[in-house]
Every structure is written in C-alpha cells, then in structure tokens.
C-alpha cells in the first residue's frame, strides 16, 4: 500500500507512503479516498490527519505516471480533493519537509494545515511548461494572497513555510509546529481542538481580490512575457490567477482545466516534460543495481591547477570534501589557488557566499608538488594537457602511489579511456569524468565507462555527481564521447556555411534566434579555436577522406584563437565578452571563397538551423546504435547542460521528434545534393532511417 490508515483515539491518520517523495499515483489516491471512507464510517473518529512518511509530505504527481492517462484515472486528484472538501469531519494536513505541486493542492483541499518549520513549499508546474492543474491557481491566491501566490506560481521556486507564514492575512497555514519532530503530536492536538468546530472552513470560500485589478494583471502579464518569451506557461498562469479574482470558484476551476489541457499540447511543455524525465533516467544504469555498494569518497586529489583543475577542485570544496591539488611547479600552484580565491571572493562580493563559508572551503584545500602526498586520497582526477603521452606519465605515477581501491579518473574530453586505463595495473578502478568548462559552473558531467571500469566505481561516481550538484550522463568510449563527437559535425557544417556565403555573425544570430546560448563561432571563440584546430589536424592524418572547410585553419594561422587572445572570429575588449564583428575576418572568408571558385549564395536562417541541428541528430543516431549513449534522452541532457541547447526545444533528439523524423530525413537528402557539403555524412544513419520509415521517434 502507498498510504496507511490507522486510528489514534478519536483521530484517524492517513500516512502517504510512496517513496521517495510520496507521489500521488493512482494507488495513493485510492488509498486516500479509501481511508476517508473508513474515517467517515467510523463513529469513534472525530477528525482526520493526512501526513507523509519519510522525507516529504508529498512532491505531487507520481513520476512513474507522469503524462500518462493513468494520471487522470479516477479517482484523479480533483476527485480526491473533492472528497476532502466534502468531508463532514475536519481534515488536517500535517505538512513537513517537502510539499509541492499536487501535494500542495491536496493540502489546500483540506480544512486545516499545520506545517513544520523548514518545509519547502512550491507549485513548480511552470518548469514543465504547465500550470497547477488541480486548483492551485484558484486556491493558493485565496489562501496566501494574490501577489505572493502569483509570484510562487510563475517562478515555480520553493519557499520556506516560515516565510509564507509571515505574509500578512494569509490563510495558508493555521499553525506552525515547534519542530519537525513534534509535528505529528501537534497535529493530533490541533485535530482534537477543531473536532467540533462547524462550519468547516474551505479555501475555495475565501474572498480573492486585488485592489488594482486590471492594472496589476496587465503589468504582471507584460513582465512574464518579457522574461519567458519561449515559454507560454508563465503568461497563462497570470491569466488563470486573474480568473481567481474575477470569476466564481467553479468558473475559475473550469478555466484552469482548459488552460492546463492547452499547455499539455504545446511543444514547449512536451519538451520540458521530456527533459524532466530524461534527467532522472540518465542517473540510472541498466546493468548496475540501485543497491550496489559504494566506495567511500572522503577526500579527493586533483592533478593540475589550471582553469579546469581549479574549477574541478571547487566542486568538491563546495560539497565539503577535502581536496589536495598537485602541480609540477610552485608558481602554477600559486596561480591556481589565487584563481580559486578570486572566484570565491567574487561570490562573497555579490553576497552569494558568506565570508565564513569561504574560509571553510579554502581550509579544505591543500597543495603539493609530490605525487606521494596523494596516497591517502579516495579518488584522484587528472586535469592535465590533452595529450596521450602526458596522460600516460600521470597515470603511471598514480598507479604507483594511490592506495588500493582508490578511483583514478581522467578529465579527458576526447581521448581513449581504455588506453588510459591500460597505463595502470588496475583498469577496473579507472573512469572518465569529463567536466565542462568552467567546471565550477557547468552542470554537466560526462561519465565515461571504460570496458573494464568496475560497476561499483560507476555507482560511486554517479552518486558523487549528485553530491557535487552535477547532472551525470554515462558515455561509452569513443573519440569525443557523446558531446564533442557530435559538436565536431556541428562545427563542420558551420565551416561549410561560411564557404557557401554566410558570415560568422549570420550563422551565430540564426542559432541564437533558434534558442542556442551562443552560435558555433562565438562558442569556438569561448572554448579556444586552437583546440578545434588541434583536433582537425589529427583528423587530417587519421581520416584523410573527411571533408572540412579550411577557413578555421586560416583564422588560427593568424593567431586568432578567441577570447583568450582578444581576437577570434570576433574581436573582444579586455574584461568583456561582447563579440565584435571584424571586417578583416569577413574579408579573409571572402578571399578564401574566391580561391575555391565558389560564388556566394543567400542562405536562409532555416537552412542554417537545419544543417547545424540535423548534423547533431544524425551523428547522435550513430552514437545510439554503437551503444556510446544508452538512450536518446541522455543525448538531450548532454546538449541541454553542456552546450546550451534551448530547453524549450527539449534537446536535439526531442527537437527532431517534434519536427518529425520523416521530415528530418527529407532535409538530409536535400543537403546531400549540395556539392559543397559532405554527401556521405548526410546519408541518414540506419537507426534514423528506420525510425523515419516506421513513423516512430527517438524518444
């Protein structure tokens, strides 16, 4: 059972018990209504308390039913709330830890609410492109007040119960318990105190008005439309809350249901819901049981104090894990520590970090010039130059000094983890941990599973990723893994577009209008054009048949490596990241085009977007077949968190599904006819061709 019923004296207690967050799935909803029926039929029972077991009152909808017809199967949440409101005996919600989404809507349907201090309260549906669909937009404004309720609904962010309880005139909570530990006892006492009170109060009967009415909602609507232009849900939430102030409750509920149904059908909501599920699925590895024993990670070593090594170290310092950082020269160590200090001091200056916490974190950092000083660490991560010979030297030293059972991780972004593991006598302890730059900011972590990587190593690093607040995606071993292998094709298409008539600014603007955080040329300048140049030179040797534009090589020959040199595809002013178009770069592109005998043509934004995005999709389809990625959703998460793909598009694979794989394949056939492009690459990957022919999707 996902909810238990028992009676304590004259009070019936219904305890939601559906781990991890007491999701309101069908079995839980049935258990609530069954418990209510028992309580109402029992003459001894004077009142009912509803609470949650474990670490939540309720987090809302059950993820296992998310978006399925079962979620609306009777009794649906509307029906459960109707049972609570219609009860002839008082129903008290005893809220603790987490009450979100449908869980909060359930509580708002109770006659009374008592909350434990520290409880996180939210209606986060807007983050899924939806609005609260079980009365949240109608009841919360009545219980909390119009403005604070609207702010909660359009942001979706959790707020602590104590802060909400300080809102003047609120009816959200009838009481706060002294502590979480005393909530159950105080809820029973409260239930006894209201057992004979009649009539029973209903949130739906509370008055709901705003003194400025139309002017306030017009202002609120303009604000959310400006802030969320690619997301329709926030503006729709404003309309729904306004209805709570202008319509009868039943009419407002009818409008909420209609708006919810409309949002469910939008591509934006489908994309956000896909990402929500994909992110949770990414943390699960099919052949590794959830109860796999983990290795203890109480201390970490980092090899390299450069930008990447320092950023990696900060992740562990932030999580309270001691770090020892190694470099070959004291000057390099000093620079690395100074950079970490500078990053933390910037947070302190912005009041995002308390000085005492800054001091605590820096106290966890130690440095050394000797490998032997790392021997006691539970895990070591190398972040040295991306060269296999350098990696070999490092891993042979680590193999010599690290204790048995220590995890040896490489931050390589392209190199063969199996080869790196072969440099040691313990390949089962070796794993790839590809952090994205800046490592202390970017949320993505590619976990590269070598052919001999132990299952407990994988389970440990996946759990550790959560502890350091990273979203981890597992990749198999190949050149570039998931993200960088795909981005190479994206970059190749960008080069061909320059050859055919585009400027860097035109391509970047088209992709940024599509929703990318930055276009391919601004991204190249940020990452360093010399990095791509080194990869291309390796490709020219390894894959001489591969077709590339040579424009980027010409740029690098001029030393225009990007932001770090103040000049790349664009010019940069010191201290700023604004990309300023450079006429000489455009002239260089035009001159190169002439040497190739190419007459430039006008290229539409639509073609730019399709060629760049569909190049990602086709390469990803190969990656799926090869088993480098386990599922399409993993690829979407990599691109959301690692490469700035727009959330409202749901990642490249989800976007392809929305466009229709038949249409993707047809576009690829057109691109293959372009003599200046790579016809061989545009042959649809077998998986893509099969799914398109069968009318199916990646996801």
N, C-alpha and C positions, 0 to 999 in steps of 0.2 A: 504493500500500500504506500502511496506517495503522500498520504496525510493520515494522521492518527486521531482518534476520538477517545477522550476519557472524561470522567466527571470527578471534580473535586468539590465535595459538599454540594452546594447548590449551583455551582458554576461548571458548565461544560467547556472543555478546552479542545479546540481543533488545531493540531500542530502540523503545518506543512512540512513534508519531509521528502523532498525531491532534489537531492544534491546535483550540482554544487550550490545552486542559488535558489532552490525551491521554485523552479519554473512552473508556470501554471498550465501544464499539459492537460490533456483530456482526463487522464486518471485522477489527477489532483483536483480538477474542477468537479468531477463526480464525487470525490471523497468529501469535498467541502459541502456540497448540497446534501449528500447522504448524512453527514454529521449534523447539519442544520435540521434535517427532518427528524433525526433522533432527539435532538435537544428540544425541539418544539413539541414532540410527542411525550416527553418525559415531564410529568407534573412536578418532580423534585427540582428540575433545572429552572433557575430564575434568570440566568443571563449566559451569554456565550462569549468566550475569548478566542480570538483567532491569532495565532502566532506562527513563527517559523523555527524549525530546528536548525542547528548548526550556525553557519556564519551569514545568514540572511533571513529577513522576513520573507521577501520574495523579490527576485530580479525581473519578474514579468514573464513574458511568453517563454515557453519551453523551446530551446534552440532546436531540439530534435523534431519539432513540429513546424518550425519556422516557415511561414509562407505556404504551408500545405493546407488542403481542405480540412484536415483533422483539427486545425486550429480553430475553425468556426463550427465544428461539430457540437451538437448540444450535449450537455449544457455548455454554451460558449461563455465567454467572460461576461458579456452583457447579462446573460441569464443568471449567472452566479450572483452578480451584483444585485439584480432584481430580487433574488431570494433573500439576500441580506437586508435590503431596504424594507422588504415586506414583512420581515420577522416581527412577531408580536412580543418577542423578548429582546432586550438590548443586546447588541453585538458590539464588542470592543476589539479593535485591532491593537495588539501589543507588538509594536514595531521596534526592530533593532537592526543594527549593522548596515544593512542594505535594503532599501525599499525603492524600487524603480519600475518604470513602465506600468505594465498591468498590475504589478504588486501594489503600486501607489493608488492606482484606480480602484483596486479591490478594497484597500483601506479607506478610500474616500466614500465607498459604498456602505461602510459600517456606520453605526450610530455614533460611536466614540472612537478616539485614537489616543493612545498613550505611547510615547516614544522614548527610547533610551538615548542618553546623550551620545554624541558621536555618530549617530545614524546618518548615512548618506542618502539623500532624497533626490530623486530625479525623474523626469519624463524624457528619456533620451531618444524617443522615436524619430525626431527630426534628423538624427545622424544616420538613419536608414532611409531617408527621403520620405518619411511618413509623418503623420500627426498622431497623437494619442487617440486610439480608436475605441476606447471603452469608457468614454465620458470624461477623460482627462481635461479636454479643452473647455468643458462645461462645468465640471465640479471644482477643479482647482481654483479658478478665478473667484468662485463663490466662497471657498474656504480660506484662501490666502489673500485675496485682493487682486484686482485686475492687473496692475502693472508688475508686481513681483511674479505673479503666475505666468504672464506672457513672457517675461524675461527667462523664466525657467524653461518654458516650452520651446521657445525659438532657439535657445542655446543648447538645450539638452544636457547641460552640465550639472553634476551633483552638487548639492548644497547641504551643509550640516544642519541637523534638526534644531540645534540651539539657535542658529542664526534665523531660521524660519520662525521659530517660536518668539523671536523678538520683534516680528513685524506687528505694528500696532493694529489691534482689532481683528487679528487673524482667528479663524476657527479651525485651523488645520489640525492642531493638537489640543486635546483637552487637558493633557498633563505631560510633563517630562518626568521620567523616573529618576531616582537619585543616581543610579548607575545601571549598566547593562546587567550586572549580576542580580540586582534587585527587581528587574523589570517584571519577571513572572509573578513574584509575590505582590508587587504593587498593582499589577493588572487585575489580579484576583480581588484585592481590596477595593479597587476602583469599581469593578463589576458589582460587588456587593452594594456599594454606595449608590449605584444608579439602577439597581434591580427593579425598584418600584416606581421610578420616575416615568411619568407619562405626560404629554405625548412624547414619543421617541423622536429625537432630532434627526433630520435628514439634511445633508449638504445641499441636495437639489432644491430645498425650500428656501435657502438663504438668498437674500437680495444681492444682485450683481449689477452695479452701475459704475460708470466712470464720469467724473464731473465735467471733463472736457469732451467726452463723447467722440463725435466725428473727427475733430481736430487731432485728438490723440491717436486714433487708429490710422488716420492718414499719414501722420508723422511716422508712426511705427512701421507702417507698410513700406514707406519710402526708404526707411533705414534698412530693413531686412532685405529688400530687393537690391539695394546697392551693395550690400555685403555678401549676398549669396546669389549672384546673377545666374550661376549654372545650376542652382538648386531651387526648385519650385516650392519645396515643403515649407520653409520659414514664412513665406508670404501667405501661404494657405493657412498656416497656423494662426496668423493675425486675423484672417477672415473668420476662422472658427471661434476664436476668443471674443471677437467683436459680437458674434451672434449670441454669445452667452449674456451680453449686456443689453441686447435689443430684442431677443426673442424669448418666448416661453421655453421652459426647460426641454419639453418634448420636441419642440421645433428645432432648438439648437442641437439636440442629440441627432435628429434626423439629418441635419446639415453636416454634422461631424461625420456620420457614417457615409454620407455621399462623398464628401471630400476625401475621406480615407480611401474609399474604393477607387477614386480617380487617381490618387497618388500611387496606389499599388500598381497601377498600369503604366506609370511613367518609366521611361528608360533609366532615368536618374535613380529612382528608387530600386529598380531591379539591379542596377549596378552596385549601389551601396549595400544592398542585402547580400548580393553575391560576395562582395569583399568581406563583409562581416563573417559569413560562413567560411570563406576561403582562409581567412586569417586563423580561425580556430582549427580548421582542418590541417593547416600547414604544420602545426605543432605535433601532430600525430604521425608516427612512422609505422607503416603497416606491419612489419615483422618484428617490432620491438614492443613487448607488452608494457602496459602502463605502470605495472608494479616492478619493473626492472630495478634492481638495487643501484643506487647512485654512488659514485665516488665522492668523497668529501673534498670540497674545494674551500679551504680556509685561507689560502694565500696564493698569490699569482705572481709570476715573473714576466716581464716584457723585455724582449730583445730589440733595442733600437729606441732612441729618444727623439726621433724626428717628429714631424707633424702627425704621422699616423700612429707611431708608438705612443706618443704623449696622449693623443686622443683615446686610444685603446685603454691606457692606464687610467684615465679619468673615469671611464665607465665603472671600473671596479672600485676605485676610491669612492665614487658616489654611492655605491652599494655597501660601503663599509668593509670592503675586503682589502687587506694589506697588499701592496704592490712593491716589488723590487724591480727597478729599471736598470738595464745594463747597456753600456756603450763602450766603445773601444778607446775613446779619449775623454778626458775630464771636461774639455771645452764643450763637447757635444752634449754631455750630461747636463752641464750648467745651462746650456741653451734650452734643452728640453724641459728642465724643471722651471726655468723662467717663463716659458710659454704656458705651462700648466698654471703657474701662479697668475699670469696675466689673464688667462681665461676665467679663472675663479674670481679674480679681483673685478673683472668687468661685470660678473653676475652680482657681486656684492654692491657695486656702484649703482646697479639698476634695481637694488633691493629684492633681487630674486634669490639671494643666498645670504643667510645670516653670517656675520663675521666669525661667530663661534663654530659654525658648521664648516666654514672654510678652513679654519685652523685644525679641526678634527680630521678633515680629509687630507690635508697636507702632512699631518702627523703619521698617516698610514703609508706615506711614500718614502721609500729608501732607494739609494742608488749604489751602483757598484761598477767596477771595471773588470771584475773577475767572475768567470763562469762558475767557479766553485762556490761562490756565495749564493747561488740559486738552488743549491742541492735540496733544501728543505721545502721548496715550493710545491704545491699540489698540481699546479698547471703552469706551463710556460707558453707564451705566444710570441713568435718571432715576427717582427715587422721591419725587415731589412730590405735592401735593394732587390728588385725583382729580377734576379739572375740566378739560374740554377746552380752555378758554381758557388756563389755566395751562400745560398741555402744549404748546400752540401756541407760546407765548412761549419755553419752554425749547428746543423742537426747532428753532426758527428760529435761536436762538443757537448751538446745537450744529452746525447745518448751516454756520454761518458759520465756526466755529473749528476743528472737528475735521479731521484730516488725511484725505486720500483713502484709502479702504479701511477706515477705522475703522467698527466696528459700533455703531449707535445703537439702544439698547434701551430700551423703556418697561416699567416695572413695573406698568402699569395692570392693574386686576383686572376691569374691565368695558368700558372704552372701546374705540372702533373703531381698531384698529391701522392699518388702511388710511388712515383720516383723518389719524392722527398722522403716518404716512409722507408724506402729501401736503404737510405743512408744510415738507418738505425738498426739495432738488433731487436727492436720492439715495435714493429709496424702496426700492431693492434692498438697501440697507445697513440698513434698519430692521426690527426684530423685537420681538415682545413677550416679556419674561421676567418672568412673574408668580410672584414669590416669595410664600410663605405665612408668616404671622406666628406666632411670632417667626422671622425669616428665617435667623438663625444656628442654629436648632434644627430647624425643619421640613424634612423630606427632599424634599418635592415641589417641582418646578419646572414650571409650565405654559409651554411654549414656543409662542408664538402666531405662526403663519406668515401673514404678510400676502400679498396676492395678487401683490405684486412682490418679496417677500423672495427674495434670491439663494440658490441651492442651497448654495453654499459657506458662506454665513452660517449656514444651518441646520445643516450638518455641523459647523461650528466650535462653535456654541453647544451642540450635543448632546455633543460631545467635552468641552467645557469643563465642562458639568454634571457629568460623571463626575469630573473633576479636583477639583471643589469638593464632591464626595460628595453630589450631588443625584440623585434619580431624575426624569428629564425625560420629560414626555409632551407630544406635539405636539397643538395645538388649532388649528382654523381660527378665522376672525374672526366673532364674533357677540357680542351683549351678554351679558357674564358668562362667555364662553368655555365650557369644559366644567363645571367645578366649581361656580362661582357661578350659572350659569344653572340648573343642577339644584337647587341649595340654595334658590333662591327658591321653587320649588314645595314643597319640604320645609317651609319656613317658613310658606307659605300654609296648608298643612294643619295645622300646629301652631296657627295662629290660629283656624281653624275649630273645632278640637277644644276650645279654650277657650270659644268661643261656645256650644258644644253641651253643656258640662257638666264639662270637665276643669279641673284646676288645673295651673299650670306644673310643680309638683313631680311630679304624677301622670304627666304626659307624659314628663318627663325620666327618671323612675325606670323607666318601661316601656322606653324606648330604651336606657338603661344596662344594664338586665337583659338586653336583646337582645344587648348587647355593645358599643354605641357608647361612645367615650371620654367623651362627655357628651351630654346631651339637647339639643334645639334651643333651649331657653330659657337654659340655662347657657351654651351656645355663643354665643347672642346677647349675653349679658352680657359674655363674654370679648372678643368682637370689637368691641363697642360698638353699642348699639341705635340710636344716631343714624345709623350707616352704613346700616342697613337702612331707616331712616325716610327718608333722603335718596333712596334708590333707589325706595321706594314712591311718594314724591311725584312723582318723574319718571315713574313708571309711570302714575299717575293722569292725568297730562297726555297721555302718549304712547299709552296703551292704556286709555281710559276704560271699555271693556267688561269689563276684567279684574276679577274679584271678589276682594276682600280683606276679612279681619277688620280692624276699626278699633281693636281692643284695644291693639295695639302702639303705635299713634299716641298713644292716650291716655296710655300709660306714658311715652312720650317727651315729651309736653307737660308732664309733671310733672318733667322733667329727670332721669329715672331712666335714664341711658344705660349702666349696667352697672358693672363692676368699677372703671373709671377714676373714677367719681363716687361709688363706695361704695354705690350703690343702682341696681338694675335690676329684673328680675323677682324678684330676691332681694336681701337686704341682705348687705353684706360688711364684715368687720372689717379695719381697716388692717393691711397686712402679711400677710394670709391670703387664701386663695381659697375658703374654705368658703362654700357657698351657703346662706344662712339664709332660710327662707320668711318672707314678710312678709304679715301679716294684712290690711293696707290694700290691697295689690295684689290679693289674693283678693277683697276687698270691691269693689274697682273693677271687676273682671271680672264679678262677680255683678250689680252695678248696671247695667253696660253690657248684660248679657244681658237684664235686665228691660226696658230701653228698647227692645230689639229684639223683645220679646214672646216670647222663647224659654224654654220650660220645660226645665230641665236634665235630662239623662238619664245613666244609668250607662253608661260606655264601658269596654269591656274592654281589657286590655293588648294582646291580639291585634289588635283593631281599630286601636289606636294605632300599633302597629308596621307593620301592613299599609298603612295610609293614608300614613304617612310614607315608608316604603321604596318602596312601589309608585309613589308620586309621583315619586321619583327615577328609577325604571325607565322610566316612560312618557316623561318628558322626555328621558331618555337615548336612547330609541328614535328620537325625532325628531332628536336630535343626530347619530346614526349615519347616518340617511337623508340628512341635509343635508351630510354629509361634514365636520362640525366635529370629530368624532373618527373616526379611521381604523378602529378596532375596539373591540369591547365590552371586551376586556381592558384597553385604555388607560383606559377609564372606571373600571374596578375599581381600577386603580393610583392614579388621582386620588383616589378616595374612601378608599383604604387609607391613603395617606400625607398627604393634605391635610385629611381631615375625620374621621379617627378611626373609620372603618368597621371592624368586627371582622374580623381576619384569618381566624378560623375560619369565617366566612361567605363569604369569598372576594370581597367587593365586591358592590354591589347587583345587577349583571348576573348574576354567578355565583349569587347567592342566589336570584334569580328563576328561573334554570335549575334549581336544586335543588328549589325549590317546585313547578316545572312551569309553563310559560308559559300553558297552558290554565287552570290554577287562578288565576294572576295576573289573566288577562282576566276570569274569572268574578267575582273580587272587585271588579274595577274596575266591572263592570256594576252590582254592588250599591251601590257608593259613588255612582254616577251617579244613583241613585234617591233619594239623600238631598237634600231640598230646601234644606238649609243649606250644602251643599257646592257645588262647581263642576261641574255635569253635563257641560259642554262639555269641560273638561280631562280628565275620566275616559273620554272616548271613546278607546279604545286606539289608539296610534299605528299607522299602516299596517304598519310592519315588525313590531311586536309582534303585531298581529292575524294577520298572515300566518304568522309562525313558530308561533304557537299553533295555528292551523288545520292546519298541516302536521306538527305533533308534533315540531318542531325546537327548537333552543336558540340563544341569542345566541352562545355560545362553541363 
